[in-house]
Amino acid sequence: SFVVYKIADSITASLEKSNEVLKNLAEGDLSLNNDLVVSERGELGQIAHSVNLLTNDLKMKADFARNIGEGNLQSEFLISSEKDELGKSLLIMRDNLKTVIQETQQIVSKAGEDGDLSSRIATTGENGAWSDLAFSVNQLLESVSIPFQKVNTIVNAMAEGDLTMRYD
């Protein structure tokens, strides 16, 4: 009877610790004290090992997301498996940010260095914040290009001898 009590107590303690760690993970707590000690070889040991794998995987994803949030878009990351929806979503987020930055830099470069104020960011297929950002950059370029076009029209008219045109 003492042996049965010790076994039951060990199983209960292991399950309680696993439950505590899983609750912490559900609350977003990825602190170091969430690792389980794998001291058993059977099903409880396998559960503890799986919980540790989950904890470590979530820590890597949190680190990757933090790097992206801090602007490190060169941060490398490997998905856990082909079924890793969160990992795939994080990579899509990083890649979309890279694309938006690259497109914005290209448009600004064309306008600032080449003087091409007609370039715009394509908005086809863009949604949400990406669409809003593209619209805002395009609106900014439009507000800068219109006065230049008007001045260009006046200067061309002056070059042809027409001094009657005015800037409105």
Protein Blocks (a to p, Z undefined) as FASTA:
>chain_A
ZZmmmmmmmmmmmmmmmmmmmmmmmnopacfklpccdfbfblmlmmmmmmmmmmmmmmmm
mmmmmmmmnopakbccddfblklmmlmmmmmmmmmmmmmmmmmmmmmmmmmmnopakbcc
dfehiahjlmmmmmmmmmmmmmmmmmmmmmmmmmmmmmnopakbccZZ
